[in-house]
Structures are given as structure tokens and as C-alpha cells.
């Protein structure tokens, strides 16, 4: 990087672009380049560090993010108007960058206070959840949950709340189908989640996603803390709501018996998300979160990277860390599936990024993916999972999902994530239940503007107040505090009731 006093960040020696630390005025003298800026350049955006010929590869983090569409002089503003994404061969080099993990001995591993469940899994929260098998029962479960106000839950101080996971599918879909399987896996993943002390599943009765078949197909075991209702059999809406309230009231005293215990950090499964990314995401929050995940993996925990379209173009960075060719190939197979999935559906898998990403300095998906992949740190890629598939392998893993954050986080939680870490450069108001979300800001101005929503300011890295490894240590320490019950900003704001969004990927007829 450039000196602390420089207005630019030159990330790696072979990069032919620099990143503006703050907004650059037209005509500003850049002493290290010996030039003046040739345009106004917003913070997080790029300028040419040297002459770049038309058709020449443009590199950031020593990785190709496109080719110049015209000759660029030193000091020229470089963005989507003069940078074209061009696909090129990327050698997967399976396992080439695998390095052994220096695991912390079990008796010296970090700890947190969690809820130990009967099957040995550990929760970071203690909710009771209500799930709808179909949209037709969504209103009923919301009414059941709404009954349990903070006043009514005051007698159960060890219960974090009663939450309704309403969803919009469950019928009008092909069955069997991939969409059908995904929905069932998602619902089952929540029903058995370690952050839930108990669950109630409510169906209508005539839907394709029948409650009994859902329970049986997913190996769920109904009992005192897992109940099922069918509205058509219960006597309708009012009767179902009354019965649901009574069922939850029976669960609450049992759930309230749970107490936090000191457990190893190896029980943590962290879902990694980014939304509203900007030009600082790959410089501050994402690599810092990656550093924290390296620490977590060394302590025996699990880091879950997702958002498959947002590793497009940098998948080789992950396949080179795959523990076997089979694991690396499975990741490539998921990307190939996405290529087919998007084809002919007027969908994009072609490098166009959203408005916020563009405004924040990211020209295309290759540049965004560079930062996105950094959240996973540097340890070996141990396994690749499909959406909402139970994650059983510790260490760094990948779970296939869309880039849309509520859908991706829903899949990660269904797979077993007991916390979510969410990096953002533009600002995010995301929260999730039953797994809390920790939000990491990429830059100080946004953090100061949105302090009520941001948990950690990774902009201190660009400000020169700490290094990426130091911030990784801070993030890991804060994760342990939140895992032990310290509320996140999104929890204090009451977010997470509307962010349950299972992936809709099939035809509705």
C-alpha cells in the first residue's frame, strides 16, 4: 500500500491501478505518480497508476478485473466506462495453495457461553420458532408469534423470543423438483437449528408440501418441542392460532430451563455475507473478516462462504485451496449449474453489478468477486455444499446460494450457521433470526453515519489505526462476545423477523 499520507492505495506492486482513499478533486497533484488527476474520482474508485494501452489487462490485487477499452494515461479515472470485462482461462490448479492449518490445541481454544442441545450442537441464542409449510398458513403463524409480547415473555428470561418464519411457497410448485427439495431442506434446517429450543410447523392441509411428508422426508422427530398442526384439521384460522399459542405456552417453561455453558469456539459456525459492497470491501472488511475466520478455523470452528455468482471470475482462488480435486470440481460444477440456470431466463451472470456497487467503486463482478472471496480467509477449502444442506465438516466450506443476501443467509442458517457476519460498504440494515447478524463497515464515514446499524468499523485499516490482522483479532473477540449473548445492533433494533427468504428457483404453475 501507499504511505499513510498518500491519497491513494497501491495494493500490490504489479497492479496498474490505485484506489482513492478519499474523494480526489480534478487536477489534484499525485506526487508518487508524478501526475495530476484527470477527473474527479470518488472515494473507493480507481485511477490508472501508469499508462495502460487499449486492450491491455487491468489488474487490482494482481488479478485481472477487465481490459481497457481505450488508452489510459496515468491519473485517468478507471471505471465501467473505460473497462470491459473479458472472460479468460483461469487454471483451477486444484490444491496448489493448500497449506496445513496450525490448529490450536483443544485445551487452549477460545471459548464462549452457548446453549448445549441434546445432540451436542451448540446454540448462540434460545428462541422458539414457528414455521409455515406453505404461504396459506403464514398469517396464522404471525398471529401466534405476535401473542408473545415482551410482557408475556418476561416470566421466561432465558428465552430470546418467539419468532414466525413465514414464507411464500409450498404449493403451486412441481414436486418432485429441485425447488421442492430446497424448500424442505430449508424448513427442516430451521426446525432442528441449535438456536431454537423448540419449533411448531403449521400447514394448511391441501398444499403440495404436506406437513407429515415434510417431517418424515427430513428425518424430523415430533415430540414435546417439535409440534405440527394442519389448519384444515384444527378447525380453521382462529382455532389454529389458539392451539398454537397453547402449544408454545407448553414449550416455554422447558425452553426457559436452558442455561448458557462455557464451550469451545469449535462449536461456532459463521455464515459469511457481504452486501452493498464498495471499493474498500476488498481492502478492509472482507480481508479482516477472512483473518478472523482463519483464527476461527484454527480454533476448530467453521466458516461458510456463499453467494456463488459473487465468486464468478475468482473461483480459481478457492479451487487452488481445495483439499481434493473432487472438492474443487464440485465448486466448478455449481458455477456451471448457474451458467445454465441463468441462460434463456433474461438473467445476468455476466458481470453487471448493482447501483450501490457501481457508486462505491466496483466496475464489474470480477472486481466485486475479488473482495467477496476474501471473507473466506486463507485456510483450505474443506467441502462444498448445496443450498441449505446440513454442514457437517468443520473448517472453511462453501455453500451454494444466490447473491441476494436474505436468501443466502437463510440457506446458511438452514445449513447450521449459528451466527452471520455481514460486511458492507454502502450500509446495510440487515438482521436475522434465530442466528444473529454482526455487521462490519468497510469505511469510517459510513460507519459514523450509520452507527446504530454497524457493529464494527473496519475502516480503521484505511485510516491507518490498525492492520488487517489486528482487525481480524478484534472481530474474532467480538464474535465470541455476541455468541455469548451480547446483542448485536440489528438485535437491538428488532430486525430479523422478515429476513427468512428461502430460495425460489423453480417454476410456479
C-alpha positions in Angstrom: 0.0 0.0 0.0 1.0 3.7 -0.3 2.1 5.7 2.6 -0.3 6.8 5.3 -0.2 10.4 3.9 -0.9 9.4 0.4 -4.4 9.9 -1.0 -4.0 6.6 -2.9 -3.8 2.9 -2.1 -1.5 0.9 -4.4 -2.5 -2.6 -3.2 0.1 -4.8 -4.9 3.3 -4.0 -6.8 2.0 -5.4 -10.2 -1.3 -3.5 -10.0 -1.7 -0.9 -12.7 -4.5 0.9 -10.9 -4.6 2.7 -7.5 -7.6 3.2 -5.2 -8.6 6.6 -3.9 -8.7 6.7 -0.1 -11.0 9.7 -0.2 -12.5 11.8 -3.0 -10.0 13.3 -5.4 -10.5 16.6 -7.0 -9.8 17.3 -10.7 -6.2 18.4 -11.1 -5.0 17.1 -7.8 -1.3 16.5 -7.8 -0.4 12.9 -7.1 3.3 13.2 -6.2 4.0 9.4 -6.2 2.7 9.1 -9.8 4.1 12.5 -10.9 0.8 13.4 -12.5 -2.4 15.4 -11.8 -5.8 13.6 -11.6 -7.6 13.9 -15.0 -11.1 13.7 -13.4 -13.0 13.9 -10.2 -12.6 10.5 -8.5 -14.9 9.4 -5.7 -13.5 7.6 -2.6 -13.0 3.8 -3.3 -12.7 4.3 -7.0 -9.7 3.7 -9.2 -7.2 5.7 -11.2 -4.5 4.5 -13.6 -1.1 4.1 -11.9 0.7 4.2 -15.3 0.0 4.2 -19.0 -2.4 1.4 -19.9 -2.9 0.6 -23.6 -6.3 -0.1 -25.2 -6.9 -3.9 -24.8 -4.4 -4.2 -22.0 -5.4 -6.1 -18.9 -6.2 -4.0 -15.9 -5.0 -5.5 -12.6 -6.1 -5.0 -9.0 -4.8 -7.2 -6.3 -2.6 -8.6 -9.1 -5.8 -10.1 -10.6 -7.4 -9.2 -13.9 -10.6 -7.2 -13.5 -11.0 -6.4 -17.2 -9.3 -4.8 -20.2 -9.0 -1.1 -21.0 -11.4 0.0 -23.8 -9.1 2.9 -24.7 -5.6 4.2 -24.0 -5.4 5.4 -20.4 -2.9 7.9 -19.1 -1.5 7.9 -15.5 -4.1 9.7 -13.3 -7.1 8.8 -15.6 -10.3 7.7 -13.8 -10.8 3.9 -14.3 -14.3 2.6 -14.1 -17.0 0.8 -16.1 -17.0 3.5 -18.8 -13.5 2.5 -19.9 -13.1 -1.0 -18.5 -14.6 -4.1 -20.3 -15.0 -7.4 -18.6 -13.4 -10.2 -20.7 -13.5 -13.8 -19.7 -10.3 -15.7 -19.8 -9.0 -19.1 -18.9 -8.3 -19.5 -15.2 -6.4 -22.5 -14.2 -8.2 -24.2 -11.3 -4.9 -25.7 -10.1 -6.8 -27.9 -7.5 -5.0 -27.8 -4.2 -2.0 -25.8 -5.3 -2.3 -23.3 -2.4 -3.4 -25.7 0.3 -1.4 -25.1 3.5 -1.7 -27.1 6.6 -3.7 -25.4 9.4 -1.9 -24.8 12.6 -4.8 -25.9 14.9 -4.8 -24.5 18.5 -4.7 -27.5 21.0 -8.2 -28.2 22.3 -7.3 -27.3 25.9 -6.2 -23.8 24.7 -9.0 -23.0 22.4 -11.1 -19.8 22.8 -14.5 -20.3 24.4 -17.9 -18.7 24.5 -21.1 -19.3 26.5 -23.7 -21.2 24.5 -26.7 -23.4 24.8 -25.8 -27.0 24.6 -28.5 -29.1 22.9 -29.3 -32.8 23.5 -27.5 -33.8 20.3 -24.3 -31.9 21.3 -24.8 -29.0 18.9 -24.5 -25.5 20.5 -26.7 -22.5 20.0 -25.8 -18.9 20.4 -29.5 -17.9 21.1 -32.5 -19.6 22.6 -35.6 -19.0 20.5 -38.8 -20.8 19.9 -39.7 -20.9 16.2 -42.9 -21.2 14.2 -42.7 -22.3 10.6 -45.3 -22.3 7.8 -45.2 -25.2 5.4 -47.0 -23.0 2.9 -47.9 -19.4 2.4 -51.5 -20.2 3.3 -50.5 -20.6 7.0 -48.2 -17.6 7.1 -50.7 -15.2 8.6 -51.7 -17.8 11.3 -48.1 -18.3 12.5 -47.5 -14.5 12.6 -50.6 -14.1 14.8 -49.3 -16.9 17.1 -45.9 -15.2 17.4 -47.4 -11.7 17.9 -49.2 -13.0 21.0 -45.9 -13.5 22.8 -45.0 -9.9 23.6 -42.1 -8.9 25.8 -44.5 -8.6 28.7 -45.8 -12.1 28.2 -42.2 -13.4 27.9 -40.9 -11.6 31.0 -41.5 -14.8 33.0 -39.1 -16.7 30.7 -35.8 -14.6 30.9 -33.7 -17.4 29.3 -35.9 -17.4 26.1 -34.8 -14.9 23.5 -38.2 -14.8 21.9 -40.9 -16.5 19.8 -40.4 -15.8 16.0 -42.5 -16.7 13.0 -40.7 -17.9 9.9 -43.4 -17.2 7.3 -42.7 -17.9 3.6 -44.4 -17.6 0.3 -44.1 -21.0 -1.3 -45.1 -24.6 -0.5 -47.7 -25.1 -3.3 -48.1 -24.3 -6.9 -44.7 -25.9 -7.5 -43.5 -29.0 -9.2 -43.0 -31.9 -6.9 -40.7 -33.7 -7.0 -38.4 -30.9 -8.1 -35.2 -29.2 -7.1 -37.2 -26.2 -5.8 -39.3 -28.6 -3.7 -36.3 -30.3 -2.2 -34.6 -26.9 -1.4 -37.7 -25.7 0.4 -38.0 -28.8 2.5 -34.3 -28.7 3.4 -34.6 -25.1 4.4 -37.6 -25.6 6.7 -36.1 -28.7 8.3 -32.8 -26.8 8.8 -34.6 -24.2 10.8 -36.8 -26.7 12.7 -33.7 -28.5 14.0 -31.5 -25.4 14.4 -29.5 -25.3 17.6 -30.6 -21.7 18.2 -34.2 -23.0 18.6 -35.2 -24.6 21.8 -38.5 -25.7 20.2 -40.5 -25.4 16.9 -44.0 -25.5 15.7 -44.7 -26.3 12.0 -48.1 -25.2 10.7 -49.6 -26.2 7.3 -52.9 -25.7 5.6 -53.7 -29.2 4.6 -54.1 -29.4 0.8 -50.7 -28.0 -0.2 -48.1 -29.9 -2.1 -45.7 -29.5 0.8 -47.6 -31.7 3.2 -46.5 -31.3 6.8 -46.4 -35.1 7.6 -44.4 -35.8 4.4 -42.1 -32.8 5.2 -41.4 -34.2 8.7 -40.9 -37.7 7.5 -38.7 -36.9 4.5 -36.3 -34.8 6.5 -36.0 -37.1 9.5 -37.6 -34.7 12.0 -38.8 -36.3 15.2 -42.1 -34.8 16.5 -42.3 -34.5 20.3 -42.8 -32.1 23.1 -40.5 -29.5 21.5 -41.5 -30.2 17.9 -45.2 -29.9 17.2 -47.1 -29.9 13.9 -50.6 -28.5 13.1 -52.8 -28.7 10.0 -55.3 -25.8 9.8 -58.0 -27.7 7.9 -57.9 -30.4 10.6 -57.7 -27.9 13.5 -60.9 -26.1 12.7 -59.6 -23.1 10.8 -57.7 -19.9 11.4 -59.0 -18.9 14.9 -58.7 -22.4 16.3 -55.2 -22.9 14.9 -54.0 -19.6 16.4 -55.5 -20.6 19.8 -53.9 -24.1 19.6 -50.6 -22.6 18.5 -50.5 -20.2 21.4 -51.3 -23.1 23.8 -48.5 -25.2 22.2 -45.9 -22.5 22.6 -47.0 -21.9 26.2 -46.2 -25.5 26.9 -42.8 -25.2 25.3 -41.8 -22.0 27.1 -41.1 -23.4 30.6 -39.0 -26.2 29.1 -37.1 -23.8 26.8 -36.5 -21.5 29.8 -34.6 -24.2 31.6 -31.7 -23.9 29.2 -28.6 -22.1 30.6 -25.5 -20.9 28.8 -22.4 -23.0 29.4 -18.8 -22.4 28.6 -17.9 -24.3 25.4 -15.2 -24.3 22.8 -15.2 -21.9 19.8 -15.1 -25.0 17.7 -18.9 -25.1 18.0 -19.3 -21.8 16.1 -20.5 -21.9 12.5 -20.3 -18.5 10.9 -22.2 -17.6 7.7 -20.2 -15.0 5.7 -22.2 -12.4 3.8 -21.5 -9.1 2.0 -24.0 -6.6 0.7 -23.7 -3.0 -0.6 -20.0 -3.7 -1.4 -17.7 -0.8 -2.3 -14.1 -0.2 -3.4 -12.9 -0.6 0.2 -14.6 -4.0 0.8 -11.7 -6.0 -0.6 -9.2 -3.7 1.3 -10.7 -3.6 4.8 -13.8 -5.5 6.0 -13.6 -8.6 3.8 -9.9 -9.4 4.3 -10.2 -8.6 8.0 -13.2 -10.9 8.3 -11.1 -13.5 6.4 -8.4 -13.0 9.0 -11.0 -13.6 11.8 -12.2 -16.8 10.0 -8.6 -18.1 9.8 -8.5 -17.7 13.6 -11.8 -19.4 14.0 -10.7 -22.3 11.8 -7.5 -22.7 13.9 -9.8 -23.0 16.9 -11.8 -25.7 15.3 -14.8 -23.7 14.1 -16.5 -23.4 10.7 -16.6 -20.5 8.2 -19.3 -20.7 5.5 -18.7 -18.7 2.3 -21.7 -18.5 -0.1 -23.2 -16.3 -2.9 -21.9 -18.3 -5.9 -22.5 -15.6 -8.5 -20.2 -13.3 -6.5 -17.2 -15.6 -6.7 -17.6 -15.6 -10.5 -14.2 -14.8 -12.0 -12.1 -15.6 -9.0 -13.2 -19.2 -8.4 -9.6 -20.2 -9.0 -8.7 -18.5 -5.7 -10.9 -21.1 -4.0 -10.1 -24.2 -6.2 -6.4 -23.7 -5.5 -7.3 -24.1 -1.8 -9.5 -27.2 -2.3 -8.4 -30.2 -0.2 -9.0 -32.5 -3.1 -9.8 -32.3 -6.8 -13.3 -33.6 -6.1 -14.0 -30.6 -3.8 -12.6 -28.1 -6.3 -14.6 -29.7 -9.1 -17.8 -29.6 -7.1 -17.4 -25.8 -6.8 -16.8 -25.5 -10.6 -19.9 -27.7 -11.1 -22.0 -25.2 -9.1 -20.8 -22.4 -11.2 -21.6 -24.4 -14.4 -25.1 -25.0 -13.0 -25.5 -21.2 -12.6 -24.5 -20.6 -16.2 -27.2 -23.0 -17.3 -29.7 -21.7 -14.8 -29.3 -18.1 -16.0 -29.3 -18.9 -19.7 -32.5 -18.1 -21.5 -34.2 -16.6 -18.5 -33.2 -13.0 -19.1 -31.0 -13.3 -16.0 -27.5 -11.9 -15.6 -24.4 -13.9 -14.8 -22.3 -11.6 -17.0 -20.6 -9.0 -14.8 -23.2 -6.3 -14.3 -23.2 -5.1 -10.7 -25.8 -3.1 -8.8 -26.1 0.6 -8.5 -24.6 0.7 -5.0 -21.6 -1.3 -6.1 -21.0 1.0 -9.0 -21.3 4.1 -6.9 -19.0 2.6 -4.4 -16.2 2.0 -7.0 -16.8 -1.6 -8.2 -16.8 -1.7 -12.0 -17.9 -5.3 -12.6 -18.4 -8.7 -11.0 -14.7 -9.7 -11.3 -13.8 -6.7 -9.1 -16.6 -7.4 -6.7 -15.8 -11.1 -6.5 -12.2 -10.3 -5.6 -13.3 -8.8 -2.3 -16.1 -11.2 -1.8 -13.8 -14.3 -1.8 -11.5 -12.7 0.8 -14.1 -13.2 3.5 -13.2 -16.9 3.5 -9.6 -16.2 4.7 -6.7 -18.4 3.6 -7.3 -21.9 5.0 -8.1 -25.0 2.9 -11.5 -25.4 1.3 -12.8 -28.5 3.0 -16.1 -29.1 1.4 -18.8 -27.7 -1.0 -22.5 -27.9 -0.1 -25.7 -27.3 -1.9 -28.2 -24.7 -0.6 -29.5 -25.5 2.9 -27.7 -28.8 3.0 -26.6 -29.7 6.6 -22.9 -28.7 7.1 -21.0 -31.4 9.0 -17.4 -30.6 8.0 -15.5 -28.1 10.2 -13.2 -25.6 8.8 -13.6 -23.3 5.7 -16.5 -24.5 3.5 -18.7 -23.2 0.7 -22.5 -23.4 0.4 -24.1 -22.6 -2.9 -26.6 -19.7 -2.9 -27.7 -16.6 -4.9 -26.0 -13.3 -4.1 -29.3 -11.9 -2.7 -28.4 -11.6 1.0 -31.7 -12.6 2.7 -31.8 -15.8 0.5 -28.1 -16.6 1.1 -28.3 -16.0 4.8 -31.4 -18.1 5.1 -29.6 -21.0 3.4 -26.6 -20.6 5.6 -28.8 -20.7 8.8 -30.7 -23.7 7.5 -27.3 -25.4 6.9 -26.4 -24.8 10.6 -24.8 -21.3 10.8 -25.4 -20.1 14.4 -24.1 -16.6 13.6 -23.8 -14.4 10.4 -21.0 -11.9 9.8 -22.1 -9.3 7.2 -19.7 -6.8 5.5 -20.9 -3.7 3.9 -19.5 -0.6 2.3 -22.7 1.3 1.4 -24.6 0.4 4.6 -26.9 -2.4 5.4 -30.0 -2.7 7.7 -30.0 -6.5 7.6 -30.6 -8.7 10.6 -31.5 -12.3 11.0 -33.2 -14.7 13.4 -32.5 -17.1 15.0 -28.8 -16.6 14.2 -27.7 -13.0 15.0 -26.0 -10.8 12.4 -22.8 -8.9 13.1 -22.3 -6.1 10.6 -18.9 -4.8 9.6 -18.4 -1.4 7.9 -15.7 -1.1 5.2 -15.1 2.7 5.7 -15.3 5.1 8.6 -17.6 7.8 7.0 -20.3 5.2 6.5 -19.8 3.7 10.0 -20.2 7.1 11.6 -23.3 7.9 9.6 -24.9 4.5 10.4 -23.6 3.7 13.9 -26.9 2.4 15.1 -26.7 -0.3 12.5 -23.0 -1.1 12.3 -21.2 -3.3 14.8 -17.6 -3.0 13.8 -15.6 -0.3 11.9 -13.1 -1.9 9.6 -12.4 1.5 8.0 -9.8 1.9 10.7 -7.5 -0.1 8.4 -7.5 2.6 5.7 -7.4 5.3 8.4 -4.0 3.8 9.5 -5.2 3.0 13.0 -4.8 -0.8 12.7 -3.7 -3.6 10.4 -5.8 -6.3 8.8 -4.5 -9.0 11.2 -5.2 -6.7 14.2 -8.7 -6.1 13.0 -9.2 -9.8 12.5 -8.3 -10.3 16.1 -10.8 -7.6 17.1 -13.5 -9.2 15.0 -12.9 -12.7 16.5 -13.1 -11.3 20.0 -16.3 -9.5 19.3 -17.8 -12.6 17.6 -17.2 -14.5 20.9 -19.0 -11.8 22.9 -22.0 -11.8 20.6 -22.0 -15.6 20.6 -22.2 -15.4 24.4 -25.3 -13.3 24.3 -24.2 -9.7 23.8 -26.8 -8.2 21.5 -25.8 -7.1 18.0 -27.0 -3.8 16.6 -29.6 -5.5 14.5 -30.9 -7.3 17.5 -31.2 -4.1 19.5 -33.3 -2.7 16.6 -35.5 -5.8 16.5 -34.5 -6.9 12.9 -34.8 -10.4 11.7 -38.5 -11.3 11.6 -38.8 -10.6 7.8 -35.5 -11.9 6.6 -36.4 -15.5 6.3 -36.4 -15.9 2.5 -36.0 -19.5 1.1 -34.6 -19.7 -2.4 -37.3 -19.8 -5.1 -35.7 -21.4 -8.1 -38.5 -23.4 -9.7 -41.5 -22.8 -12.0 -44.7 -21.9 -10.3 -47.8 -23.3 -12.1 
